[in-house]
Amino acid sequence: MEWFTHSQTGFRQAARYLLSMRLAIIIIQLVAIAVAETTVQLAHRAEALLVCLLYGVLAALGWLWFNRRPPQASSPVSLTLAIDLALIGGWLYFTGGYTNPLVSLLLLPIAVAIILVPTRQSLVLTLAGIAVYTALALWHTPVVLHHHDGDLAELHLIGMWATFALTAAILLLVVGTLARRLRH
């Protein structure tokens, strides 16, 4: 696949989609932390909030950078998607790792990469996403229920459902819209 944007206008549109995806992820992370405050104990809540803040700042800076100086190659886009994977992975580390039902948020940068960047770079980003998930399975901060009468498994299953619904909606809005633009 040739590089998505042969024009600056095309990449500015793609930059908007990337920003939309990143802002949706940040909102989901912040809502998850707020929900976690009432149900589980996060040992590193402040760190998780800092990662969200850092992710928000980098999302805005990336959008500004790509709008002012659209890249001439796909490498900068792949680099920012790799940073997305790292920041989502960092947030997940502080919020339960692979036991956090929001772990499937790692799929969003991979899905966007499959559309925006060449196959080889998409493959590298897919492998990086798998590596992040694997690292989260090995190293993570566990969560503990506030209430001993609660059921962590039930909470996890509800979280998995919510994550699936949110991920599907984000894929439809961001990736679906981007794919339609590419077809035109």
The 8 nearest C-alpha neighbors of each residue, nearest first, counted from 0:
[[1, 117, 2, 118, 116, 3, 115, 114],
 [0, 2, 3, 117, 116, 4, 5, 115],
 [1, 3, 4, 73, 116, 0, 117, 72],
 [4, 2, 115, 1, 5, 116, 10, 9],
 [5, 3, 6, 9, 10, 2, 7, 71],
 [4, 6, 3, 7, 2, 9, 71, 10],
 [7, 5, 4, 8, 9, 10, 69, 3],
 [6, 8, 10, 9, 69, 11, 4, 5],
 [7, 9, 11, 6, 10, 12, 4, 69],
 [10, 8, 4, 12, 6, 7, 11, 13],
 [9, 11, 13, 12, 4, 7, 8, 14],
 [10, 12, 14, 8, 66, 13, 9, 7],
 [11, 13, 15, 10, 9, 14, 8, 16],
 [12, 14, 10, 16, 15, 11, 17, 9],
 [13, 15, 11, 17, 12, 16, 62, 10],
 [16, 14, 18, 12, 13, 17, 19, 11],
 [15, 17, 19, 13, 18, 14, 173, 20],
 [16, 18, 14, 20, 15, 19, 21, 13],
 [17, 19, 15, 21, 16, 20, 22, 14],
 [20, 18, 16, 22, 17, 21, 23, 15],
 [21, 19, 17, 23, 18, 22, 16, 24],
 [20, 22, 18, 24, 23, 19, 17, 25],
 [21, 23, 25, 19, 24, 20, 18, 26],
 [22, 24, 26, 20, 21, 25, 19, 27],
 [25, 23, 21, 27, 22, 26, 28, 20],
 [26, 24, 22, 28, 27, 23, 51, 29],
 [25, 27, 29, 23, 28, 24, 30, 22],
 [26, 28, 24, 30, 25, 29, 31, 23],
 [29, 27, 25, 31, 26, 30, 24, 32],
 [28, 30, 32, 26, 31, 27, 25, 33],
 [29, 31, 33, 27, 32, 28, 26, 34],
 [30, 32, 28, 34, 29, 33, 35, 27],
 [31, 33, 35, 29, 30, 34, 36, 28],
 [34, 32, 30, 36, 31, 35, 29, 37],
 [35, 33, 31, 36, 32, 37, 30, 38],
 [36, 34, 32, 39, 38, 37, 33, 31],
 [37, 35, 33, 34, 38, 39, 32, 40],
 [36, 38, 35, 34, 39, 33, 145, 40],
 [39, 37, 35, 36, 145, 144, 34, 40],
 [40, 38, 144, 145, 35, 143, 36, 142],
 [39, 41, 143, 142, 144, 145, 42, 36],
 [42, 40, 44, 43, 142, 39, 94, 143],
 [41, 43, 44, 40, 142, 140, 93, 141],
 [42, 44, 46, 41, 45, 93, 47, 94],
 [43, 45, 47, 41, 46, 42, 48, 93],
 [46, 44, 48, 47, 43, 49, 42, 50],
 [45, 47, 49, 43, 48, 44, 50, 93],
 [48, 46, 44, 50, 90, 49, 45, 93],
 [49, 47, 51, 45, 46, 50, 44, 52],
 [48, 50, 46, 52, 51, 47, 53, 45],
 [49, 51, 53, 47, 52, 48, 90, 54],
 [52, 50, 54, 48, 49, 53, 25, 55],
 [51, 53, 49, 55, 54, 50, 48, 56],
 [54, 52, 50, 56, 55, 51, 49, 57],
 [53, 55, 51, 57, 52, 56, 50, 58],
 [56, 54, 58, 52, 53, 57, 51, 59],
 [55, 57, 53, 59, 58, 54, 60, 52],
 [56, 58, 60, 54, 59, 55, 61, 53],
 [59, 57, 55, 61, 56, 60, 54, 18],
 [58, 60, 62, 56, 57, 61, 63, 55],
 [59, 61, 57, 63, 62, 58, 64, 56],
 [62, 60, 64, 58, 59, 63, 57, 65],
 [61, 63, 59, 65, 60, 64, 14, 66],
 [64, 62, 60, 66, 61, 65, 67, 59],
 [63, 65, 61, 67, 66, 62, 68, 60],
 [66, 64, 69, 68, 62, 63, 67, 61],
 [67, 65, 63, 11, 64, 68, 69, 62],
 [66, 68, 64, 65, 63, 69, 62, 11],
 [69, 67, 65, 66, 64, 70, 63, 7],
 [68, 70, 65, 7, 66, 67, 10, 71],
 [71, 69, 72, 68, 65, 75, 73, 76],
 [70, 72, 69, 73, 5, 4, 2, 7],
 [73, 71, 70, 74, 2, 75, 76, 4],
 [72, 74, 76, 75, 116, 2, 77, 71],
 [73, 75, 77, 76, 72, 78, 120, 116],
 [76, 74, 78, 77, 73, 79, 70, 72],
 [77, 75, 79, 73, 78, 74, 80, 116],
 [76, 78, 74, 80, 75, 79, 81, 73],
 [77, 79, 75, 81, 76, 80, 74, 82],
 [80, 78, 82, 76, 81, 77, 83, 75],
 [79, 81, 83, 77, 82, 78, 108, 76],
 [82, 80, 78, 84, 83, 79, 77, 85],
 [81, 83, 79, 85, 80, 84, 86, 78],
 [84, 82, 80, 86, 81, 85, 87, 79],
 [83, 85, 81, 87, 82, 86, 88, 105],
 [84, 86, 82, 88, 83, 87, 89, 81],
 [87, 85, 89, 83, 88, 84, 82, 90],
 [86, 88, 90, 84, 89, 85, 83, 91],
 [89, 87, 85, 91, 86, 90, 84, 92],
 [90, 88, 86, 92, 91, 87, 85, 93],
 [89, 91, 87, 47, 92, 93, 88, 50],
 [90, 92, 96, 94, 88, 93, 89, 95],
 [93, 91, 96, 139, 89, 90, 94, 95],
 [94, 92, 91, 90, 140, 43, 47, 95],
 [95, 93, 91, 92, 96, 90, 41, 140],
 [96, 94, 141, 99, 140, 98, 142, 139],
 [97, 95, 92, 139, 91, 135, 98, 99],
 [96, 98, 136, 135, 99, 102, 95, 132],
 [97, 99, 96, 95, 100, 102, 155, 136],
 [100, 98, 95, 101, 97, 96, 102, 94],
 [99, 101, 159, 158, 102, 155, 98, 162],
 [102, 100, 103, 99, 162, 104, 159, 158],
 [101, 103, 104, 100, 99, 97, 105, 91],
 [102, 104, 105, 101, 106, 100, 162, 166],
 [105, 103, 106, 102, 107, 101, 166, 24],
 [104, 106, 103, 107, 102, 84, 128, 108],
 [107, 105, 109, 104, 103, 108, 110, 128],
 [106, 108, 110, 109, 105, 104, 111, 170],
 [109, 107, 111, 110, 80, 106, 112, 105],
 [108, 110, 112, 106, 107, 111, 125, 113],
 [111, 109, 107, 113, 112, 108, 106, 114],
 [110, 112, 108, 114, 113, 109, 115, 174],
 [113, 111, 109, 115, 114, 121, 116, 110],
 [112, 114, 110, 121, 111, 115, 116, 109],
 [113, 115, 112, 111, 116, 110, 178, 174],
 [116, 114, 112, 3, 113, 111, 117, 2],
 [115, 117, 112, 73, 114, 121, 113, 120],
 [118, 116, 0, 120, 119, 121, 2, 1],
 [117, 119, 121, 120, 122, 116, 0, 113],
 [118, 120, 122, 121, 117, 123, 116, 124],
 [119, 121, 123, 122, 118, 117, 124, 116],
 [122, 120, 118, 124, 113, 112, 119, 123],
 [121, 123, 125, 119, 120, 124, 118, 126],
 [122, 124, 120, 126, 125, 121, 127, 119],
 [125, 123, 127, 121, 126, 122, 128, 120],
 [126, 124, 122, 128, 127, 123, 109, 121],
 [125, 127, 129, 123, 128, 124, 130, 122],
 [126, 128, 124, 130, 125, 129, 123, 131],
 [129, 127, 125, 131, 130, 126, 124, 132],
 [128, 130, 126, 132, 127, 131, 133, 125],
 [129, 131, 127, 133, 128, 132, 134, 126],
 [132, 130, 134, 128, 133, 129, 88, 127],
 [131, 133, 135, 129, 130, 134, 128, 136],
 [134, 132, 130, 136, 135, 131, 129, 137],
 [133, 135, 131, 137, 136, 132, 138, 130],
 [136, 134, 96, 132, 138, 97, 133, 137],
 [135, 137, 133, 97, 134, 138, 132, 96],
 [136, 138, 134, 135, 133, 139, 97, 96],
 [139, 137, 135, 136, 134, 140, 96, 92],
 [140, 138, 96, 92, 135, 95, 141, 93],
 [139, 141, 95, 93, 92, 94, 96, 142],
 [142, 140, 95, 139, 143, 94, 96, 41],
 [141, 143, 95, 41, 40, 39, 140, 144],
 [144, 142, 40, 39, 145, 141, 41, 151],
 [143, 145, 39, 146, 40, 38, 147, 151],
 [146, 144, 39, 38, 40, 143, 147, 37],
 [145, 147, 148, 144, 149, 38, 39, 150],
 [148, 146, 149, 144, 145, 150, 143, 151],
 [147, 149, 146, 150, 144, 145, 151, 38],
 [150, 148, 147, 146, 151, 144, 145, 38],
 [149, 151, 153, 152, 154, 148, 144, 147],
 [150, 152, 154, 153, 155, 149, 144, 143],
 [153, 151, 155, 154, 150, 156, 157, 149],
 [154, 152, 156, 155, 150, 151, 157, 149],
 [153, 155, 151, 157, 152, 156, 158, 150],
 [154, 156, 158, 152, 153, 157, 159, 151],
 [157, 155, 159, 153, 158, 154, 152, 160],
 [158, 156, 160, 154, 159, 155, 153, 161],
 [157, 159, 155, 161, 156, 100, 160, 162],
 [160, 158, 100, 156, 162, 157, 161, 155],
 [159, 161, 157, 163, 158, 162, 164, 156],
 [162, 160, 158, 164, 163, 159, 165, 157],
 [163, 161, 159, 165, 160, 164, 101, 166],
 [162, 164, 166, 160, 161, 165, 167, 159],
 [163, 165, 161, 167, 162, 166, 168, 160],
 [166, 164, 168, 162, 167, 163, 161, 169],
 [165, 167, 169, 163, 168, 164, 162, 170],
 [166, 168, 170, 164, 165, 169, 163, 171],
 [169, 167, 171, 165, 166, 170, 172, 164],
 [170, 168, 166, 172, 171, 167, 173, 165],
 [171, 169, 174, 167, 173, 168, 172, 166],
 [172, 170, 175, 168, 169, 173, 174, 167],
 [171, 173, 169, 170, 175, 176, 174, 168],
 [174, 172, 170, 176, 175, 16, 169, 171],
 [173, 175, 170, 177, 176, 171, 178, 172],
 [176, 174, 171, 178, 177, 173, 172, 179],
 [177, 175, 179, 173, 178, 174, 172, 180],
 [176, 178, 174, 180, 175, 179, 173, 181],
 [177, 179, 181, 175, 180, 176, 174, 182],
 [180, 178, 182, 176, 181, 177, 175, 183],
 [181, 179, 177, 183, 178, 182, 176, 175],
 [180, 182, 178, 179, 183, 177, 3, 176],
 [181, 183, 179, 180, 178, 177, 176, 175],
 [182, 180, 181, 179, 178, 177, 176, 9]]
